[in-house]
C-alpha cells in the first residue's frame, strides 16, 4: 500500500472548530482511549467533506480498528457544527442586506441512485439527486439553507414547501432569483425576462438582474468546492445534515480569512 501526503485549503481555526464538539462528546461519554485523537478525527471529517474521499481511502490503517463505526458516529454528531432544524428552517433578516435585498437560488445535489428511484430523478439535469434551496445576501454571504428534498421537485414548488414567499413578506425583504422561479410571487421575487428578441428595456433589466444576482450565486459555488456535495454516495436523507454542516464550516472558514 502506498501512502502520500495531501493538503486541504482550510485553516487551522476551522480544524479546531470541528474538533471542539468531538472533544465535548468524548468527555460526555467518558471515553478514555481511541485509535485517533479528536484533532485527527476532525481532520478525517474535513477531508471526507471537502475532498469526497471514502474512509477506506482516508484511514486504511484504522479500518481494522472499527474506523467505519467511528466515522458513522462522527456523522451522527455533525449537526453540532451547524444550526439546529428550528433555527435553520427559516431565513432571518441581516443587518448587511442593504435595502431588503436577498438572493434566492436552488441547486441539485447529485446522489448515487438507481434509475428505478424515480422520486429522486430531475429531468433538467438528467440525474438523481436532492433539491436544496438557499438565501444569500447581496454580498454573497449564505444566510439560510433549506433541508434536502427529492430532486424531482421543481424549484418553485420547493420554495413554496419551505414557505419562502411568506417569510420574505414577514421580514420585509424581496428576492432576486433565476428564471426557474417565474410565477413564485411577482411582488416579492424578481426574475429575468424569458424569450428571444426582447425589447431594450427587458434586456437592460436582465443585465442589471444578472449583475446583482452574481454574488449570491457564488455562495453555492463556494459550497460546491466541498466535493462531497457534487455527488453523495450515501443515504440521500443524510443530505440535509451534511449540507448544513458544510454551510456552517464554510461560513466559519470565510470568517477566519
Backbone bond lengths (Angstrom), bond angles and torsions (degrees), N, CA, C in turn:
res aa  C-N    CA-C-N  psi(-1)  N-CA   C-N-CA  omega(-1)  CA-C   N-CA-C  phi
1 X - - - 1.466 - - 1.527 109.00 -
2 X 1.326 116.81 131.00 1.456 122.67 178.48 1.518 109.30 -99.04
3 X 1.307 116.65 135.11 1.463 122.86 177.52 1.521 108.98 -116.17
4 X 1.322 116.70 146.35 1.452 121.09 178.88 1.522 109.25 -143.94
5 X 1.335 115.70 157.21 1.453 121.31 179.13 1.522 109.74 -90.41
6 X 1.315 115.28 149.48 1.468 121.18 177.87 1.524 108.19 -141.76
7 X 1.312 116.45 162.81 1.464 121.79 -178.17 1.516 110.00 -123.26
8 X 1.334 116.10 147.52 1.461 123.05 174.74 1.523 108.84 -110.86
9 X 1.326 119.00 137.59 1.468 121.18 179.29 1.532 111.75 -79.52
10 X 1.325 116.52 51.18 1.462 122.54 -178.38 1.518 109.24 -127.57
11 X 1.312 116.77 157.38 1.455 121.36 -176.51 1.522 111.07 -89.36
12 X 1.337 115.20 162.02 1.462 121.37 175.19 1.517 110.84 -63.32
13 X 1.332 116.57 -31.55 1.462 120.72 177.76 1.521 111.37 -60.79
14 X 1.323 116.81 -40.34 1.460 120.17 177.75 1.523 110.88 -67.02
15 X 1.331 116.85 -37.81 1.467 120.39 176.45 1.529 110.87 -61.21
16 X 1.322 117.50 -46.56 1.466 120.83 179.10 1.524 111.33 -65.17
17 X 1.327 116.42 -36.64 1.465 120.65 178.24 1.528 110.90 -63.89
18 X 1.333 116.53 -38.29 1.459 121.09 178.46 1.523 111.57 -71.79
19 X 1.335 116.73 -35.35 1.461 120.58 -178.05 1.523 113.00 -74.04
20 X 1.326 118.17 -22.02 1.477 121.04 -175.67 1.526 112.93 -59.61
21 X 1.354 121.00 -50.82 1.467 118.96 178.37 1.525 113.58 -66.24
22 X 1.339 116.96 -26.15 1.465 119.65 176.48 1.526 109.78 -67.74
23 X 1.333 116.40 -44.65 1.469 119.65 177.59 1.521 110.74 -62.15
24 X 1.348 116.07 -41.99 1.463 119.74 -179.63 1.528 111.24 -62.96
25 X 1.336 116.23 -40.51 1.468 119.71 179.26 1.518 111.10 -66.00
26 X 1.322 117.73 -40.61 1.462 120.07 179.23 1.535 111.20 -65.05
27 X 1.334 116.28 -38.05 1.462 118.23 176.25 1.516 111.38 -65.57
28 X 1.349 115.84 -38.69 1.466 119.73 -177.87 1.522 111.94 -65.19
29 X 1.337 117.45 -37.37 1.470 120.16 -179.49 1.532 111.49 -93.87
30 X 1.355 116.00 2.07 1.467 121.95 178.00 1.537 111.78 57.34
31 X 1.304 114.31 47.51 1.461 119.94 178.06 1.528 109.27 -76.67
32 X 1.317 117.42 125.45 1.460 122.39 -177.01 1.519 113.09 -94.33
33 X 1.357 117.58 -28.82 1.459 119.52 -175.02 1.515 109.41 -149.66
34 X 1.305 114.78 138.69 1.459 122.42 173.23 1.519 108.91 -139.33
35 X 1.323 116.16 159.36 1.468 120.56 179.41 1.525 111.28 -65.05
36 X 1.318 117.56 -31.04 1.462 121.87 178.47 1.519 108.65 -132.44
37 X 1.338 116.71 154.36 1.461 120.72 -179.25 1.528 109.95 -83.75
38 X 1.351 118.53 169.71 1.469 120.79 -177.84 1.530 113.49 -57.32
39 X 1.338 116.60 -37.16 1.458 118.52 179.44 1.515 112.39 -64.03
40 X 1.334 117.36 -41.76 1.465 120.71 178.10 1.522 111.42 -68.05
41 X 1.330 116.17 -38.16 1.460 119.16 177.96 1.526 110.67 -65.41
42 X 1.344 116.95 -39.97 1.463 120.45 176.76 1.519 110.95 -64.45
43 X 1.345 117.20 -37.62 1.460 120.49 178.80 1.525 111.05 -64.78
44 X 1.345 117.09 -41.18 1.459 120.45 176.77 1.525 110.84 -62.63
45 X 1.336 116.45 -39.89 1.465 120.52 179.61 1.517 111.02 -63.58
46 X 1.339 117.18 -45.36 1.465 120.45 179.41 1.526 110.94 -64.29
47 X 1.340 117.06 -39.85 1.462 119.77 178.33 1.531 110.86 -65.61
48 X 1.329 116.16 -37.70 1.466 120.55 178.02 1.525 110.61 -64.15
49 X 1.343 117.11 -44.03 1.455 120.85 -177.50 1.529 111.86 -74.04
50 X 1.334 117.02 -42.09 1.466 119.61 -172.70 1.521 112.69 -81.83
51 X 1.320 117.44 -38.08 1.456 120.34 -175.21 1.525 113.52 -102.85
52 X 1.339 117.52 -15.60 1.455 120.19 177.92 1.512 114.38 76.67
53 X 1.347 117.86 14.22 1.456 120.23 178.56 1.528 110.18 -72.29
54 X 1.310 115.67 154.73 1.459 120.64 173.72 1.522 108.92 -82.39
55 X 1.339 116.44 163.28 1.455 119.70 178.87 1.534 111.29 -70.25
56 X 1.330 117.66 -24.55 1.468 120.16 173.35 1.522 110.41 -62.70
57 X 1.334 116.53 -37.42 1.460 120.56 179.82 1.526 111.88 -77.21
58 X 1.340 116.25 -35.46 1.458 120.03 -174.15 1.523 112.99 -79.49
59 X 1.325 116.73 -38.61 1.463 119.37 -172.39 1.518 111.30 -137.81
60 X 1.331 117.76 64.35 1.475 118.60 -179.06 1.525 112.76 -64.34
61 X 1.342 117.21 -27.28 1.463 119.34 -176.47 1.524 113.27 -77.09
62 X 1.335 117.12 -19.83 1.468 118.12 176.77 1.523 111.15 -103.49
63 X 1.332 116.95 4.54 1.464 119.55 -179.28 1.516 110.81 -61.28
64 X 1.329 116.76 -39.20 1.454 120.02 -179.96 1.514 112.69 -74.38
65 X 1.350 117.05 -9.26 1.466 121.75 178.85 1.520 110.49 -102.33
66 X 1.312 116.09 34.50 1.462 123.18 177.07 1.528 111.37 62.30
67 X 1.346 115.00 41.71 1.449 119.10 179.18 1.511 112.64 -63.61
68 X 1.342 117.21 -32.63 1.469 119.11 179.75 1.521 110.64 -64.92
69 X 1.336 116.80 -37.57 1.458 119.14 179.82 1.534 110.65 -66.12
70 X 1.337 116.41 -38.95 1.452 119.91 178.74 1.530 110.78 -68.35
71 X 1.333 115.63 -38.06 1.460 118.99 178.70 1.522 111.04 -64.20
72 X 1.330 116.43 -41.73 1.461 119.95 178.29 1.529 110.65 -63.46
73 X 1.341 116.28 -37.80 1.460 118.71 178.78 1.524 110.80 -66.46
74 X 1.327 115.87 -39.38 1.457 119.29 178.87 1.526 110.81 -63.28
75 X 1.346 117.54 -40.02 1.464 119.63 177.12 1.513 110.96 -62.35
76 X 1.331 117.36 -35.69 1.457 120.49 -179.55 1.515 112.29 -68.74
77 X 1.359 118.28 -23.80 1.457 121.08 179.72 1.523 112.00 -99.11
78 X 1.327 117.85 3.69 1.440 120.28 -177.89 1.529 113.71 -63.52
79 X 1.339 122.64 -28.80 1.462 119.59 177.63 1.510 113.45 -58.04
80 X 1.345 119.13 -21.62 1.456 120.59 178.10 1.518 111.77 -61.64
81 X 1.340 117.59 -21.22 1.447 121.12 178.88 1.514 111.72 -79.01
82 X 1.309 117.91 -23.91 1.450 121.01 -173.00 1.502 112.98 -121.26
83 X 1.334 117.84 178.05 1.449 121.43 179.16 1.515 111.34 -68.50
84 X 1.308 116.38 150.18 1.448 121.31 179.55 1.508 111.47 -72.98
85 X 1.333 118.57 169.21 1.454 121.38 -177.11 1.522 113.30 -57.93
86 X 1.340 117.84 -37.79 1.460 119.88 -178.22 1.514 111.09 -68.34
87 X 1.344 116.30 -43.57 1.458 120.00 -176.35 1.518 112.06 -70.83
88 X 1.309 118.37 -30.68 1.461 120.79 -172.87 1.518 113.35 -100.11
89 X 1.296 118.79 1.83 1.455 120.44 -178.12 1.516 112.79 -86.43
90 X 1.345 117.85 2.19 1.448 119.48 176.15 1.523 109.82 -147.37
91 X 1.338 117.95 138.35 1.450 119.78 179.65 1.512 111.20 -71.94
92 X 1.329 116.27 137.88 1.454 121.11 179.94 1.517 109.91 -105.74
93 X 1.351 118.54 147.66 1.459 120.35 178.10 1.513 110.88 -67.45
94 X 1.316 117.50 154.16 1.452 122.41 -178.49 1.515 109.63 -127.26
95 X 1.332 116.19 151.33 1.450 120.97 178.79 1.527 111.68 -74.93
96 X 1.338 117.61 -13.46 1.463 121.05 -176.01 1.526 112.30 -100.50
97 X 1.294 117.54 11.33 1.461 119.27 -174.37 1.520 112.99 -77.01
98 X 1.322 118.52 -19.65 1.443 119.19 -172.57 1.522 109.10 77.52
99 X 1.341 117.68 -140.57 1.463 120.96 -175.37 1.529 113.15 -79.61
100 X 1.322 117.73 56.13 1.465 121.02 173.69 1.508 114.86 69.06
101 X 1.317 118.70 27.65 1.459 122.07 -176.21 1.519 110.51 -101.53
102 X 1.342 116.42 129.38 1.458 122.05 172.42 1.519 108.69 -132.68
103 X 1.327 115.83 162.78 1.461 122.34 179.56 1.518 107.97 -111.72
104 X 1.314 116.49 123.17 1.459 122.61 178.22 1.520 108.93 -104.42
105 X 1.320 115.83 131.25 1.463 119.43 -179.80 1.521 109.22 -150.95
106 X 1.308 115.47 161.82 1.460 121.63 178.19 1.515 109.95 -136.44
107 X 1.309 115.91 159.15 1.455 120.20 179.12 1.518 109.52 -148.82
108 X 1.335 114.67 162.20 1.455 121.10 177.00 1.520 108.53 -107.95
109 X 1.331 116.83 122.88 1.451 121.80 173.01 1.523 106.88 -92.62
110 X 1.307 116.79 108.81 1.466 120.44 -176.33 1.525 110.98 -67.00
111 X 1.319 114.90 143.91 1.468 120.80 179.91 1.522 108.98 -125.97
112 X 1.294 115.59 157.12 1.466 122.40 179.49 1.524 108.11 -89.16
113 X 1.347 116.50 83.92 1.459 121.48 -174.11 1.519 109.81 -122.62
114 X 1.331 114.71 163.04 1.453 120.84 177.64 1.521 110.54 -82.38
115 X 1.330 115.20 156.98 1.458 119.58 -178.84 1.520 111.89 -64.81
116 X 1.325 117.36 -20.55 1.462 120.34 -179.81 1.518 112.70 -73.71
117 X 1.329 117.26 -14.73 1.463 120.81 -177.69 1.528 109.49 -85.79
118 X 1.302 116.29 70.56 1.456 121.55 -174.30 1.519 114.83 -60.49
119 X 1.348 120.79 -33.48 1.478 118.49 -179.29 1.524 113.78 -59.43
120 X 1.325 118.53 -20.04 1.459 121.39 -177.70 1.528 112.35 -98.58
121 X 1.315 118.12 0.36 1.463 121.16 -173.04 1.522 110.50 -90.57
122 X 1.352 116.09 125.75 1.458 121.43 175.81 1.522 109.40 -105.76
123 X 1.322 115.80 122.21 1.462 120.95 -175.00 1.519 111.51 -65.49
124 X 1.350 117.71 -39.26 1.463 121.22 -176.38 1.522 111.33 -58.03
125 X 1.330 117.12 -47.03 1.464 121.18 -177.90 1.531 112.16 -93.60
126 X 1.324 117.10 -5.30 1.466 122.16 -178.54 1.526 110.41 52.43
127 X 1.304 114.45 49.65 1.458 119.22 -176.10 1.519 109.17 -154.14
128 X 1.349 116.32 153.37 1.451 121.44 171.76 1.517 109.26 -82.52
129 X 1.317 116.92 145.35 1.453 118.68 -179.32 1.510 112.82 -179.91
130 X 1.328 114.27 -174.78 1.456 123.52 179.21 1.522 108.64 -120.01
131 X 1.333 116.39 139.88 1.457 123.03 -178.14 1.519 110.01 -90.74
132 X 1.339 116.33 129.98 1.461 122.81 175.38 1.516 109.24 -121.64
133 X 1.328 117.40 137.60 1.451 123.66 173.94 1.521 108.60 -110.48
134 X 1.333 116.42 146.01 1.463 120.02 -178.51 1.522 109.85 -144.02
135 X 1.323 115.12 151.30 1.460 123.12 175.36 1.520 107.73 -124.43
136 X 1.339 116.54 127.25 1.459 122.38 178.54 1.518 108.96 -123.92
137 X 1.345 116.60 158.29 1.457 119.56 176.48 1.525 109.71 -83.48
138 X 1.329 115.98 -179.65 1.463 120.61 -174.62 1.520 112.47 -67.27
139 X 1.344 117.88 -16.05 1.464 121.65 179.33 1.524 112.64 -95.42
140 X 1.335 117.32 0.47 1.455 120.40 178.83 1.514 114.48 90.15
141 X 1.344 117.62 12.03 1.466 120.85 176.74 1.524 109.29 -84.25
142 X 1.311 117.02 126.11 1.455 121.87 -178.17 1.527 109.70 -70.62
143 X 1.335 116.57 120.95 1.463 121.64 -179.04 1.518 112.62 -96.76
144 X 1.322 116.86 -32.73 1.461 120.70 -172.57 1.518 109.04 -158.70
145 X 1.311 116.49 142.82 1.458 121.67 174.65 1.520 107.95 -134.33
146 X 1.308 116.99 138.16 1.462 121.66 -175.01 1.517 110.78 -81.39
147 X 1.312 114.90 176.21 1.450 120.09 167.44 1.523 109.62 -75.19
148 X 1.303 116.68 165.88 1.461 121.79 -178.89 1.524 109.69 -91.67
149 X 1.330 116.09 129.93 1.457 122.02 175.38 1.528 107.85 -123.61
150 X 1.322 117.01 167.72 1.465 120.06 -171.95 1.531 111.14 -60.82
151 X 1.343 114.67 143.90 1.442 121.55 -171.84 1.510 115.68 -67.42
152 X 1.318 118.68 -16.96 1.462 120.41 -179.63 1.528 112.35 -72.33
153 X 1.327 117.99 -11.81 1.464 121.72 -179.60 1.524 109.55 -79.44
154 X 1.332 116.61 130.22 1.461 122.27 -179.43 1.526 109.44 -69.16
155 X 1.353 115.89 155.60 1.461 120.54 -178.46 1.525 112.59 -59.38
156 X 1.338 117.44 -38.17 1.472 119.96 178.69 1.524 110.41 -63.44
157 X 1.326 116.43 -45.53 1.464 120.05 178.88 1.523 110.62 -64.52
158 X 1.343 117.26 -39.22 1.460 120.39 178.95 1.524 111.13 -63.62
159 X 1.348 117.08 -41.62 1.464 120.59 178.79 1.527 110.91 -63.77
160 X 1.325 117.30 -35.32 1.466 119.95 177.87 1.523 111.41 -72.98
161 X 1.329 116.78 -34.30 1.465 119.47 176.45 1.519 110.59 -60.61
162 X 1.333 116.27 -41.45 1.474 120.99 179.95 1.523 112.32 -85.63
163 X 1.349 117.05 3.36 1.468 122.85 175.52 1.525 112.32 57.44
164 X 1.310 116.24 39.64 1.458 120.55 -178.38 1.528 112.60 -64.90
165 X 1.358 121.01 -43.30 1.472 118.71 177.85 1.531 113.01 -58.10
166 X 1.310 117.56 -41.87 1.471 119.79 -179.95 1.519 111.24 -64.25
167 X 1.327 116.85 -40.94 1.455 120.45 -178.80 1.524 111.30 -70.25
168 X 1.339 117.98 -35.16 1.456 120.33 174.14 1.519 110.98 -61.69
169 X 1.322 115.70 -42.69 1.460 120.13 179.85 1.531 111.28 -64.98
170 X 1.322 116.99 -41.74 1.466 120.72 -179.37 1.526 112.09 -63.69
171 X 1.339 116.70 -35.03 1.463 120.35 -177.53 1.525 112.96 -94.09
172 X 1.328 117.18 2.13 1.450 119.90 178.98 1.519 113.78 67.89
173 X 1.328 117.91 38.23 1.452 123.20 -177.89 1.522 110.38 -114.92
174 X 1.324 115.39 160.65 1.463 119.99 166.46 1.515 107.54 -132.20
175 X 1.325 116.44 155.08 1.456 121.69 -171.23 1.522 111.06 -121.24
176 X 1.325 115.02 146.88 1.450 122.51 167.60 1.519 107.94 -100.32
177 X 1.325 116.57 134.23 1.457 120.84 -177.71 1.520 109.15 -144.06
178 X 1.336 117.26 165.68 1.455 120.62 -178.66 1.524 110.69 -83.11
179 X 1.325 116.03 -174.78 1.463 120.94 -173.72 1.510 113.13 -64.41
180 X 1.329 118.06 -20.90 1.459 120.67 -179.00 1.523 112.04 -65.74
181 X 1.340 117.90 -15.93 1.467 121.06 -176.65 1.525 112.86 -102.53
182 X 1.320 117.47 11.59 1.467 119.25 177.57 1.527 110.21 -61.95
183 X 1.328 115.70 131.81 1.461 120.93 -178.59 1.512 113.70 93.88
184 X 1.328 118.48 -2.26 1.458 119.99 179.94 1.516 110.69 -70.41
185 X 1.326 117.81 -55.26 1.466 122.63 176.99 1.524 107.45 -165.20
186 X 1.338 117.01 110.19 1.458 121.22 -173.90 1.523 112.34 -67.71
187 X 1.320 118.07 -24.50 1.468 120.94 -177.85 1.528 112.59 -86.03
188 X 1.323 117.60 -26.49 1.461 120.73 -172.15 1.517 113.68 -113.53
189 X 1.323 118.39 -23.82 1.464 122.07 -176.08 1.524 108.85 -120.57
190 X 1.326 116.53 115.33 1.464 122.82 -177.53 1.526 108.29 -97.48
191 X 1.318 116.27 125.52 1.459 122.31 -179.47 1.530 109.63 -122.67
192 X 1.330 118.33 160.11 1.473 120.25 177.24 1.516 111.83 -74.32
193 X 1.332 115.10 162.82 1.462 121.00 176.75 1.518 109.68 -77.74
194 X 1.321 115.49 144.77 1.458 122.01 176.22 1.523 110.60 -97.34
195 X 1.345 114.89 167.82 1.459 120.30 171.85 1.523 113.66 98.04
196 X 1.342 114.79 165.58 1.456 122.16 177.95 1.524 109.99 -101.64
197 X 1.320 115.51 162.30 1.457 120.54 178.25 1.517 112.76 63.25
198 X 1.309 117.88 39.70 1.468 121.78 -178.58 1.522 110.10 -74.61
199 X 1.341 117.18 147.77 1.476 119.47 175.15 1.526 110.61 -64.54
200 X 1.339 115.48 166.91 1.458 120.82 -173.20 1.520 112.63 -61.52
201 X 1.338 118.25 -37.44 1.461 119.41 -177.18 1.541 111.11 -67.41
202 X 1.340 117.08 -32.59 1.464 119.60 176.43 1.530 110.96 -71.94
203 X 1.330 116.98 -38.12 1.458 119.73 176.49 1.526 110.91 -64.28
204 X 1.333 117.62 -40.47 1.465 120.52 177.48 1.524 110.43 -64.61
205 X 1.327 115.89 -39.45 1.471 120.08 176.75 1.529 110.77 -60.06
206 X 1.320 117.17 -45.29 1.467 120.91 -178.43 1.528 111.66 -66.01
207 X 1.351 117.32 -37.06 1.470 119.59 178.79 1.524 110.59 -66.12
208 X 1.307 117.48 -44.78 1.463 120.80 178.55 1.524 110.75 -65.16
209 X 1.320 116.16 -40.88 1.460 121.07 179.99 1.537 110.55 -61.16
210 X 1.331 117.21 -45.16 1.463 120.96 -179.47 1.525 111.13 -65.22
211 X 1.337 117.38 -38.06 1.463 120.31 -179.34 1.525 111.26 -66.78
212 X 1.326 117.22 -38.97 1.461 120.77 -179.31 1.525 111.97 -75.65
213 X 1.323 116.25 -31.67 1.474 120.17 -175.95 1.527 112.37 -84.22
214 X 1.328 117.91 -16.16 1.449 121.18 -176.85 1.524 115.19 -54.43
215 X 1.345 119.20 -49.91 1.474 119.50 179.85 1.523 113.14 -59.39
216 X 1.319 117.77 -35.24 1.458 119.82 179.03 1.521 112.26 -67.13
217 X 1.326 116.72 -37.43 1.463 119.32 178.30 1.522 111.75 -67.97
218 X 1.317 117.06 -26.02 1.467 119.55 177.21 1.521 111.51 -67.67
219 X 1.332 117.47 -22.55 1.464 119.86 177.89 1.526 110.64 -62.36
220 X 1.337 116.58 -42.99 1.465 119.96 176.56 1.521 110.60 -70.29
221 X 1.326 117.39 -34.52 1.467 119.74 178.29 1.524 110.42 -62.44
222 X 1.327 117.00 -36.94 1.462 120.26 177.25 1.524 110.85 -66.12
223 X 1.328 116.39 -40.01 1.463 118.77 178.39 1.525 110.96 -64.13
224 X 1.333 117.25 -37.94 1.459 120.27 -178.47 1.536 112.07 -71.35
225 X 1.347 117.65 -10.07 1.457 118.95 172.36 1.523 110.86 -67.38
226 X 1.338 116.16 -23.23 1.461 120.47 171.63 1.526 105.76 -80.28
227 X 1.314 116.16 105.38 1.467 121.37 -164.50 1.519 113.33 -65.61
228 X 1.314 117.48 -18.31 1.462 118.53 178.88 1.519 110.95 -62.06
229 X 1.356 117.66 -28.86 1.457 121.20 179.84 1.526 112.64 -79.45
230 X 1.321 117.81 -5.59 1.464 119.19 176.34 1.526 111.16 -79.01
231 X 1.332 115.62 -32.70 1.460 119.70 174.19 1.517 109.17 -161.72
232 X 1.331 116.08 118.59 1.455 121.13 178.64 1.529 109.52 -86.51
233 X 1.314 115.42 136.59 1.465 120.85 176.61 1.525 110.39 -114.99
234 X 1.315 115.88 30.47 1.460 120.90 -179.76 1.526 108.02 -130.39
235 X 1.306 116.76 -173.70 1.456 121.89 178.02 1.529 109.58 -56.76
236 X 1.353 119.57 125.36 1.464 120.92 -179.15 1.526 113.81 -57.20
237 X 1.328 117.14 -26.07 1.458 119.13 -178.82 1.527 112.52 -72.61
238 X 1.330 117.41 -7.68 1.458 120.57 173.56 1.526 111.97 -84.94
239 X 1.332 117.26 -5.26 1.464 120.85 -175.57 1.519 111.94 -60.85
240 X 1.338 117.66 -37.94 1.467 120.26 179.31 1.519 110.47 -61.66
241 X 1.310 116.71 -49.71 1.458 122.43 -178.78 1.532 110.81 -60.39
242 X 1.316 116.86 -44.81 1.461 121.24 -178.11 1.525 111.15 -68.56
243 X 1.340 117.63 -44.20 1.457 120.71 -177.50 1.518 111.71 -64.09
244 X 1.326 117.62 -40.37 1.465 120.01 -179.68 1.524 111.33 -70.46
245 X 1.326 117.26 -35.99 1.464 119.55 176.09 1.523 110.50 -64.56
246 X 1.337 116.67 -43.66 1.458 120.02 179.41 1.523 110.67 -65.42
247 X 1.336 118.03 -40.29 1.461 120.59 178.19 1.525 111.17 -60.40
248 X 1.331 116.81 -40.80 1.458 120.69 179.18 1.523 111.10 -67.17
249 X 1.336 117.40 -44.89 1.459 120.86 178.82 1.530 111.21 -64.65
250 X 1.324 117.04 -38.23 1.459 120.31 179.67 1.519 110.79 -66.62
251 X 1.344 116.79 -40.40 1.465 120.32 177.23 1.532 110.54 -63.92
252 X 1.340 116.63 -41.82 1.454 120.41 178.78 1.523 110.93 -64.40
253 X 1.333 117.33 -39.23 1.453 121.14 178.79 1.525 111.32 -64.73
254 X 1.326 118.21 -39.65 1.452 121.69 178.72 1.527 111.53 -64.88
255 X 1.340 115.46 -37.47 1.464 119.23 -179.82 1.523 112.37 -71.25
256 X 1.349 116.62 -24.70 1.455 120.13 -178.60 1.524 113.51 -84.67
257 X 1.316 117.60 -5.40 1.473 120.09 -179.19 1.521 110.93 -75.65
